[in-house]
């Protein structure tokens, strides 16, 4: 039984992408935002977007230059998410 869609989903795209793709297809978000390392940005278009069964109306990316630095990741998310929410 398919789950009803959610309004928005923020997902980290790193490591194994299969769980990310599964979650997106299960939750069917209306708006989708990927949190991704600079080095893996291209994987969103190549590896994830083609496998989304019901594309969201809107999707964005928040890019972090260093996914290993938790403080920097938090700063990037805090700065960028507020701009997305106000759209």
Biotite code that builds the C-alpha atoms (Angstrom):
import biotite.structure as struc

atoms = struc.array([
    struc.Atom([0.000, 0.000, 0.000], chain_id="A", res_id=1, res_name="UNK", atom_name="CA", element="C"),
    struc.Atom([1.575, 3.327, -1.024], chain_id="A", res_id=2, res_name="UNK", atom_name="CA", element="C"),
    struc.Atom([2.060, 5.879, 1.689], chain_id="A", res_id=3, res_name="UNK", atom_name="CA", element="C"),
    struc.Atom([0.501, 9.300, 1.266], chain_id="A", res_id=4, res_name="UNK", atom_name="CA", element="C"),
    struc.Atom([2.864, 12.030, 0.186], chain_id="A", res_id=5, res_name="UNK", atom_name="CA", element="C"),
    struc.Atom([4.589, 14.404, 2.573], chain_id="A", res_id=6, res_name="UNK", atom_name="CA", element="C"),
    struc.Atom([4.869, 18.152, 1.997], chain_id="A", res_id=7, res_name="UNK", atom_name="CA", element="C"),
    struc.Atom([8.658, 18.407, 2.199], chain_id="A", res_id=8, res_name="UNK", atom_name="CA", element="C"),
    struc.Atom([11.632, 16.129, 2.716], chain_id="A", res_id=9, res_name="UNK", atom_name="CA", element="C"),
    struc.Atom([15.248, 16.984, 3.498], chain_id="A", res_id=10, res_name="UNK", atom_name="CA", element="C"),
    struc.Atom([17.590, 14.065, 2.801], chain_id="A", res_id=11, res_name="UNK", atom_name="CA", element="C"),
    struc.Atom([21.310, 13.600, 3.039], chain_id="A", res_id=12, res_name="UNK", atom_name="CA", element="C"),
    struc.Atom([22.723, 12.172, -0.176], chain_id="A", res_id=13, res_name="UNK", atom_name="CA", element="C"),
    struc.Atom([25.891, 10.373, 0.772], chain_id="A", res_id=14, res_name="UNK", atom_name="CA", element="C"),
    struc.Atom([27.150, 6.840, 1.036], chain_id="A", res_id=15, res_name="UNK", atom_name="CA", element="C"),
    struc.Atom([24.782, 4.224, -0.334], chain_id="A", res_id=16, res_name="UNK", atom_name="CA", element="C"),
    struc.Atom([22.077, 6.033, -2.319], chain_id="A", res_id=17, res_name="UNK", atom_name="CA", element="C"),
    struc.Atom([19.598, 3.117, -2.356], chain_id="A", res_id=18, res_name="UNK", atom_name="CA", element="C"),
    struc.Atom([18.038, 3.997, 1.045], chain_id="A", res_id=19, res_name="UNK", atom_name="CA", element="C"),
    struc.Atom([17.663, 7.620, -0.060], chain_id="A", res_id=20, res_name="UNK", atom_name="CA", element="C"),
    struc.Atom([15.903, 6.594, -3.272], chain_id="A", res_id=21, res_name="UNK", atom_name="CA", element="C"),
    struc.Atom([13.680, 4.172, -1.343], chain_id="A", res_id=22, res_name="UNK", atom_name="CA", element="C"),
    struc.Atom([12.657, 6.876, 1.151], chain_id="A", res_id=23, res_name="UNK", atom_name="CA", element="C"),
    struc.Atom([11.866, 9.387, -1.598], chain_id="A", res_id=24, res_name="UNK", atom_name="CA", element="C"),
    struc.Atom([9.738, 6.871, -3.502], chain_id="A", res_id=25, res_name="UNK", atom_name="CA", element="C"),
    struc.Atom([7.947, 5.755, -0.360], chain_id="A", res_id=26, res_name="UNK", atom_name="CA", element="C"),
    struc.Atom([7.225, 9.252, 0.990], chain_id="A", res_id=27, res_name="UNK", atom_name="CA", element="C"),
    struc.Atom([6.604, 10.969, -2.374], chain_id="A", res_id=28, res_name="UNK", atom_name="CA", element="C"),
    struc.Atom([7.426, 14.488, -1.176], chain_id="A", res_id=29, res_name="UNK", atom_name="CA", element="C"),
    struc.Atom([5.909, 17.510, -2.871], chain_id="A", res_id=30, res_name="UNK", atom_name="CA", element="C"),
    struc.Atom([9.160, 19.402, -2.245], chain_id="A", res_id=31, res_name="UNK", atom_name="CA", element="C"),
    struc.Atom([12.543, 17.732, -1.908], chain_id="A", res_id=32, res_name="UNK", atom_name="CA", element="C"),
    struc.Atom([15.888, 19.055, -0.735], chain_id="A", res_id=33, res_name="UNK", atom_name="CA", element="C"),
    struc.Atom([19.149, 17.147, -0.890], chain_id="A", res_id=34, res_name="UNK", atom_name="CA", element="C"),
    struc.Atom([21.984, 17.839, 1.544], chain_id="A", res_id=35, res_name="UNK", atom_name="CA", element="C"),
    struc.Atom([25.078, 16.808, -0.350], chain_id="A", res_id=36, res_name="UNK", atom_name="CA", element="C"),
    struc.Atom([28.856, 17.173, -0.318], chain_id="A", res_id=37, res_name="UNK", atom_name="CA", element="C"),
    struc.Atom([30.377, 19.239, -3.126], chain_id="A", res_id=38, res_name="UNK", atom_name="CA", element="C"),
    struc.Atom([32.237, 16.193, -4.394], chain_id="A", res_id=39, res_name="UNK", atom_name="CA", element="C"),
    struc.Atom([28.986, 14.209, -4.810], chain_id="A", res_id=40, res_name="UNK", atom_name="CA", element="C"),
    struc.Atom([26.744, 16.895, -6.323], chain_id="A", res_id=41, res_name="UNK", atom_name="CA", element="C"),
    struc.Atom([26.614, 15.269, -9.753], chain_id="A", res_id=42, res_name="UNK", atom_name="CA", element="C"),
    struc.Atom([25.224, 12.051, -8.307], chain_id="A", res_id=43, res_name="UNK", atom_name="CA", element="C"),
    struc.Atom([21.875, 13.712, -7.629], chain_id="A", res_id=44, res_name="UNK", atom_name="CA", element="C"),
    struc.Atom([21.141, 14.194, -11.348], chain_id="A", res_id=45, res_name="UNK", atom_name="CA", element="C"),
    struc.Atom([22.780, 10.931, -12.463], chain_id="A", res_id=46, res_name="UNK", atom_name="CA", element="C"),
    struc.Atom([21.866, 8.448, -9.752], chain_id="A", res_id=47, res_name="UNK", atom_name="CA", element="C"),
    struc.Atom([18.793, 9.697, -7.873], chain_id="A", res_id=48, res_name="UNK", atom_name="CA", element="C"),
    struc.Atom([16.539, 11.886, -10.030], chain_id="A", res_id=49, res_name="UNK", atom_name="CA", element="C"),
    struc.Atom([16.094, 9.246, -12.791], chain_id="A", res_id=50, res_name="UNK", atom_name="CA", element="C"),
    struc.Atom([14.953, 6.707, -10.179], chain_id="A", res_id=51, res_name="UNK", atom_name="CA", element="C"),
    struc.Atom([12.268, 8.855, -8.549], chain_id="A", res_id=52, res_name="UNK", atom_name="CA", element="C"),
    struc.Atom([8.898, 7.344, -9.421], chain_id="A", res_id=53, res_name="UNK", atom_name="CA", element="C"),
    struc.Atom([6.822, 10.463, -8.722], chain_id="A", res_id=54, res_name="UNK", atom_name="CA", element="C"),
    struc.Atom([8.968, 13.577, -9.209], chain_id="A", res_id=55, res_name="UNK", atom_name="CA", element="C"),
    struc.Atom([8.412, 16.363, -6.682], chain_id="A", res_id=56, res_name="UNK", atom_name="CA", element="C"),
    struc.Atom([7.023, 19.708, -7.817], chain_id="A", res_id=57, res_name="UNK", atom_name="CA", element="C"),
    struc.Atom([10.185, 21.362, -6.540], chain_id="A", res_id=58, res_name="UNK", atom_name="CA", element="C"),
    struc.Atom([13.621, 20.135, -5.599], chain_id="A", res_id=59, res_name="UNK", atom_name="CA", element="C"),
    struc.Atom([16.790, 21.845, -4.451], chain_id="A", res_id=60, res_name="UNK", atom_name="CA", element="C"),
    struc.Atom([20.264, 21.072, -3.181], chain_id="A", res_id=61, res_name="UNK", atom_name="CA", element="C"),
    struc.Atom([22.136, 22.362, -0.181], chain_id="A", res_id=62, res_name="UNK", atom_name="CA", element="C"),
    struc.Atom([25.836, 21.791, -0.662], chain_id="A", res_id=63, res_name="UNK", atom_name="CA", element="C"),
    struc.Atom([28.427, 21.446, 2.065], chain_id="A", res_id=64, res_name="UNK", atom_name="CA", element="C"),
    struc.Atom([32.116, 21.777, 1.228], chain_id="A", res_id=65, res_name="UNK", atom_name="CA", element="C"),
    struc.Atom([33.142, 19.405, 4.052], chain_id="A", res_id=66, res_name="UNK", atom_name="CA", element="C"),
    struc.Atom([30.698, 16.662, 5.069], chain_id="A", res_id=67, res_name="UNK", atom_name="CA", element="C"),
    struc.Atom([33.083, 15.516, 7.809], chain_id="A", res_id=68, res_name="UNK", atom_name="CA", element="C"),
    struc.Atom([32.860, 18.828, 9.717], chain_id="A", res_id=69, res_name="UNK", atom_name="CA", element="C"),
    struc.Atom([29.644, 18.680, 11.730], chain_id="A", res_id=70, res_name="UNK", atom_name="CA", element="C"),
    struc.Atom([29.833, 22.342, 12.789], chain_id="A", res_id=71, res_name="UNK", atom_name="CA", element="C"),
    struc.Atom([30.184, 23.498, 9.207], chain_id="A", res_id=72, res_name="UNK", atom_name="CA", element="C"),
    struc.Atom([27.325, 21.207, 8.083], chain_id="A", res_id=73, res_name="UNK", atom_name="CA", element="C"),
    struc.Atom([25.059, 22.707, 10.741], chain_id="A", res_id=74, res_name="UNK", atom_name="CA", element="C"),
    struc.Atom([25.982, 26.263, 9.734], chain_id="A", res_id=75, res_name="UNK", atom_name="CA", element="C"),
    struc.Atom([25.329, 25.548, 6.067], chain_id="A", res_id=76, res_name="UNK", atom_name="CA", element="C"),
    struc.Atom([21.968, 23.926, 6.834], chain_id="A", res_id=77, res_name="UNK", atom_name="CA", element="C"),
    struc.Atom([20.860, 26.731, 9.153], chain_id="A", res_id=78, res_name="UNK", atom_name="CA", element="C"),
    struc.Atom([21.712, 29.375, 6.584], chain_id="A", res_id=79, res_name="UNK", atom_name="CA", element="C"),
    struc.Atom([20.266, 27.625, 3.546], chain_id="A", res_id=80, res_name="UNK", atom_name="CA", element="C"),
    struc.Atom([17.096, 25.965, 4.883], chain_id="A", res_id=81, res_name="UNK", atom_name="CA", element="C"),
    struc.Atom([15.569, 29.249, 6.000], chain_id="A", res_id=82, res_name="UNK", atom_name="CA", element="C"),
    struc.Atom([15.823, 30.562, 2.432], chain_id="A", res_id=83, res_name="UNK", atom_name="CA", element="C"),
    struc.Atom([14.093, 27.484, 1.046], chain_id="A", res_id=84, res_name="UNK", atom_name="CA", element="C"),
    struc.Atom([11.292, 27.606, 3.588], chain_id="A", res_id=85, res_name="UNK", atom_name="CA", element="C"),
    struc.Atom([10.461, 31.212, 2.741], chain_id="A", res_id=86, res_name="UNK", atom_name="CA", element="C"),
    struc.Atom([9.817, 30.401, -0.946], chain_id="A", res_id=87, res_name="UNK", atom_name="CA", element="C"),
])
